[in-house]
């Protein structure tokens, strides 16, 4: 269903609704939503249509919900009707994540904008916000990330290990994204639970590259940006940070 082209966003080979859904009520609801007919869509739900239906049920790996279908169809109007009759954008579609993550994967900015207008950041669960934010490290899309930040997602929102998206960008060697995030105000003073800091991470990465190489220069610039914002070098090691905080857990729990 998904096609990847080098240096381009993935494309989704969307099939007709009947390929995914076999319930007549579901098909009627989707048809009403795609026609922008809110009144008919509400009537379909009253008669028993499920706005969160998914399919094809024969697939054990990939399934779309109605809202995912709207995203793949690049139809904000369809999404608007579906959300108005009870579609939940935080429900996962098997193999595709929730509707927000699906739009991020496809880099459909207009669909992301629509979804966030109808379901603002302050109405979403922590796990949805976290998944959206850190999905943008593995599926890089600066425009999507900019949209999330402009809509109120804190730039230093942590993952479960207390890493920020800027730190994860460094882990993925996406130094352009890391520089962009620092320029947007990402903190260089944060500490992950295991004691890793941005300063330690950037120095760790800098030491991997040949002095003077293009990547070395890019990481060096990132380090300079951090220094300009108060990061101290040489940085404390994770062990030293943990000792300073008095953490006594089993060292095998830590990455460094």
RABELNOR-V642004 format. One record per residue. N is the residue number from 1. RES is the residue in three letters. SS is DSSP state (a for helix, b for strand, c for the rest). PHI is phi in radians with two decimals (none if undefined). PSI is psi in whole degrees, -180 to 180 (NA if undefined). Layout:
n & res & ss & phi & psi
N & RES & SS & PHI & PSI
N & RES & SS & PHI & PSI
This chain:
n & res & ss & phi & psi
1 & UNK & c & none & -36
2 & UNK & b & -1.75 & 137
3 & UNK & b & -2.12 & 132
4 & UNK & c & -1.89 & 133
5 & UNK & c & -2.10 & 135
6 & UNK & c & -0.92 & 134
7 & UNK & c & 1.09 & 21
8 & UNK & c & -2.40 & 159
9 & UNK & c & -1.17 & 150
10 & UNK & c & -1.05 & 150
11 & UNK & b & -2.02 & 151
12 & UNK & b & -1.94 & 125
13 & UNK & c & -1.47 & 83
14 & UNK & c & -1.30 & 131
15 & UNK & c & -1.78 & 171
16 & UNK & c & -1.05 & 155
17 & UNK & a & -0.92 & -35
18 & UNK & a & -1.13 & -20
19 & UNK & a & -1.20 & -34
20 & UNK & a & -1.71 & -35
21 & UNK & c & -2.14 & 133
22 & UNK & c & -2.03 & -2
23 & UNK & c & -1.43 & 121
24 & UNK & a & -0.99 & -37
25 & UNK & a & -1.13 & -39
26 & UNK & a & -1.11 & -44
27 & UNK & a & -1.12 & -39
28 & UNK & a & -1.13 & -42
29 & UNK & a & -1.10 & -46
30 & UNK & a & -1.10 & -41
31 & UNK & a & -1.08 & -42
32 & UNK & a & -1.12 & -43
33 & UNK & a & -1.12 & -42
34 & UNK & a & -1.19 & -25
35 & UNK & c & -1.48 & -5
36 & UNK & c & 1.29 & 21
37 & UNK & c & -1.67 & 87
38 & UNK & a & -1.12 & -41
39 & UNK & a & -1.07 & -46
40 & UNK & a & -1.16 & -39
41 & UNK & a & -1.08 & -42
42 & UNK & a & -1.11 & -39
43 & UNK & a & -1.13 & -38
44 & UNK & a & -1.08 & -41
45 & UNK & a & -1.19 & -42
46 & UNK & a & -1.01 & -36
47 & UNK & c & -1.44 & -1
48 & UNK & c & 2.07 & -1
49 & UNK & c & -1.17 & 141
50 & UNK & c & -1.75 & 112
51 & UNK & c & -1.20 & -8
52 & UNK & c & -1.95 & 19
53 & UNK & c & -1.06 & 155
54 & UNK & b & -2.41 & 162
55 & UNK & b & -3.13 & 173
56 & UNK & c & -1.37 & 137
57 & UNK & c & -1.16 & -19
58 & UNK & c & -1.25 & -18
59 & UNK & c & -1.48 & 134
60 & UNK & c & -1.74 & 3
61 & UNK & c & -2.17 & -39
62 & UNK & c & -2.34 & 131
63 & UNK & c & -2.52 & 145
64 & UNK & b & -1.84 & 145
65 & UNK & b & -1.62 & 169
66 & UNK & a & -0.99 & -40
67 & UNK & a & -1.19 & -35
68 & UNK & a & -1.10 & -39
69 & UNK & a & -1.06 & -42
70 & UNK & a & -1.08 & -40
71 & UNK & a & -1.11 & -49
72 & UNK & a & -1.07 & -32
73 & UNK & c & -1.40 & -2
74 & UNK & c & 0.95 & 48
75 & UNK & c & -2.13 & 87
76 & UNK & a & -0.99 & -35
77 & UNK & a & -1.10 & -41
78 & UNK & a & -1.12 & -43
79 & UNK & a & -1.07 & -40
80 & UNK & a & -1.07 & -45
81 & UNK & a & -1.14 & -45
82 & UNK & a & -1.08 & -44
83 & UNK & a & -1.11 & -34
84 & UNK & a & -1.20 & -20
85 & UNK & c & -1.94 & 14
86 & UNK & c & 2.00 & 3
87 & UNK & c & -1.13 & 138
88 & UNK & c & -1.85 & 111
89 & UNK & c & -1.25 & -8
90 & UNK & c & -1.66 & -3
91 & UNK & c & -1.39 & 136
92 & UNK & c & -1.32 & 145
93 & UNK & b & -1.76 & 131
94 & UNK & c & -0.92 & 120
95 & UNK & c & 1.54 & -8
96 & UNK & c & -2.19 & -4
97 & UNK & b & 1.28 & -167
98 & UNK & c & -1.41 & 179
99 & UNK & a & -1.09 & -36
100 & UNK & a & -1.10 & -48
101 & UNK & a & -1.12 & -37
102 & UNK & a & -1.11 & -43
103 & UNK & a & -1.13 & -37
104 & UNK & a & -1.13 & -46
105 & UNK & a & -1.00 & -42
106 & UNK & a & -1.47 & -6
107 & UNK & c & 0.98 & 43
108 & UNK & c & -1.61 & 89
109 & UNK & a & -1.09 & -41
110 & UNK & a & -1.08 & -37
111 & UNK & a & -1.22 & -39
112 & UNK & a & -1.07 & -44
113 & UNK & a & -1.06 & -45
114 & UNK & a & -1.07 & -49
115 & UNK & a & -1.06 & -41
116 & UNK & a & -1.30 & -26
117 & UNK & a & -1.19 & -38
118 & UNK & a & -1.51 & -26
119 & UNK & c & -2.31 & 82
120 & UNK & c & -1.04 & 160
121 & UNK & a & -0.93 & -41
122 & UNK & a & -1.26 & -3
123 & UNK & a & -1.76 & -5
124 & UNK & c & -1.66 & 154
125 & UNK & c & -1.27 & 158
126 & UNK & a & -1.02 & -41
127 & UNK & a & -1.18 & -34
128 & UNK & a & -1.16 & -45
129 & UNK & a & -1.07 & -47
130 & UNK & a & -1.08 & -46
131 & UNK & a & -1.10 & -41
132 & UNK & a & -1.07 & -49
133 & UNK & a & -1.09 & -48
134 & UNK & a & -1.44 & -17
135 & UNK & a & -1.07 & -29
136 & UNK & a & -1.32 & -5
137 & UNK & a & -1.48 & -43
138 & UNK & a & -1.44 & -24
139 & UNK & c & -2.11 & 74
140 & UNK & c & -1.02 & 126
141 & UNK & c & -2.68 & 95
142 & UNK & a & -1.06 & -37
143 & UNK & a & -1.11 & -40
144 & UNK & a & -1.14 & -43
145 & UNK & a & -1.13 & -42
146 & UNK & a & -1.05 & -40
147 & UNK & a & -1.08 & -46
148 & UNK & a & -1.06 & -44
149 & UNK & a & -1.15 & -41
150 & UNK & a & -1.17 & -25
151 & UNK & c & -1.55 & 1
152 & UNK & c & 2.00 & 3
153 & UNK & c & -1.26 & 125
154 & UNK & c & -1.07 & 135
155 & UNK & c & -1.15 & -25
156 & UNK & c & -1.80 & 23
157 & UNK & c & -1.00 & 125
158 & UNK & c & -1.55 & 155
159 & UNK & c & -1.53 & -170
160 & UNK & c & -1.15 & -23
161 & UNK & c & -1.66 & 5
162 & UNK & c & 1.24 & 23
163 & UNK & c & -1.45 & 147
164 & UNK & c & -1.65 & 168
165 & UNK & a & -1.13 & -31
166 & UNK & a & -1.13 & -40
167 & UNK & a & -1.18 & -39
168 & UNK & a & -1.19 & -33
169 & UNK & a & -1.09 & -40
170 & UNK & a & -1.11 & -42
171 & UNK & a & -1.02 & -34
172 & UNK & c & -1.54 & 7
173 & UNK & c & 1.05 & 29
174 & UNK & c & -1.68 & 78
175 & UNK & a & -1.27 & -26
176 & UNK & a & -1.11 & -45
177 & UNK & a & -1.12 & -41
178 & UNK & a & -1.08 & -43
179 & UNK & a & -1.08 & -44
180 & UNK & a & -1.07 & -42
181 & UNK & a & -1.17 & -40
182 & UNK & a & -1.10 & -42
183 & UNK & a & -1.14 & -26
184 & UNK & c & -1.46 & -6
185 & UNK & c & 1.96 & 10
186 & UNK & c & -1.03 & 136
187 & UNK & c & -1.21 & 139
188 & UNK & c & -1.81 & 9
189 & UNK & c & -1.89 & -1
190 & UNK & c & -1.24 & 158
191 & UNK & b & -2.26 & 126
192 & UNK & c & -1.26 & 165
193 & UNK & c & -1.02 & -35
194 & UNK & c & -1.42 & 1
195 & UNK & c & 1.70 & -4
196 & UNK & c & -1.24 & 137
197 & UNK & b & -2.07 & 162
198 & UNK & a & -0.99 & -40
199 & UNK & a & -1.11 & -45
200 & UNK & a & -1.08 & -43
201 & UNK & a & -1.13 & -46
202 & UNK & a & -1.17 & -36
203 & UNK & a & -1.19 & -39
204 & UNK & a & -1.03 & -45
205 & UNK & a & -1.23 & -39
206 & UNK & a & -1.05 & -39
207 & UNK & c & -1.19 & -15
208 & UNK & c & -1.41 & -19
209 & UNK & c & -1.90 & 154
210 & UNK & c & -1.20 & 132
211 & UNK & c & -1.01 & 130
212 & UNK & c & 1.60 & -11
213 & UNK & c & -1.24 & 159
214 & UNK & a & -0.99 & -41
215 & UNK & a & -1.21 & -38
216 & UNK & a & -1.02 & -45
217 & UNK & a & -1.11 & -37
218 & UNK & a & -1.16 & -43
219 & UNK & a & -1.22 & -37
220 & UNK & a & -1.08 & -40
221 & UNK & a & -1.10 & -39
222 & UNK & a & -1.08 & -42
223 & UNK & a & -1.08 & -43
224 & UNK & a & -1.10 & -39
225 & UNK & a & -1.07 & -39
226 & UNK & a & -1.18 & -41
227 & UNK & a & -1.07 & -40
228 & UNK & a & -1.08 & -22
229 & UNK & c & -1.84 & 14
230 & UNK & c & 1.81 & 1
231 & UNK & c & -1.19 & 142
232 & UNK & c & -1.83 & 133
233 & UNK & c & -2.21 & 145
234 & UNK & c & -1.15 & 145
235 & UNK & c & -1.40 & 159
236 & UNK & c & -1.14 & 146
237 & UNK & c & -1.30 & 161
238 & UNK & a & -0.97 & -39
239 & UNK & a & -1.09 & -40
240 & UNK & a & -1.19 & -37
241 & UNK & a & -1.12 & -44
242 & UNK & a & -1.12 & -40
243 & UNK & a & -1.12 & -40
244 & UNK & a & -1.08 & -35
245 & UNK & a & -1.49 & -9
246 & UNK & c & 1.37 & 22
247 & UNK & c & -1.35 & 130
248 & UNK & c & -2.05 & 11
249 & UNK & c & -1.12 & 168
250 & UNK & c & -0.99 & 122
251 & UNK & a & -1.07 & -19
252 & UNK & a & -1.17 & -13
253 & UNK & a & -1.34 & -15
254 & UNK & c & -1.73 & 155
255 & UNK & c & -1.43 & -24
256 & UNK & c & -2.23 & NA
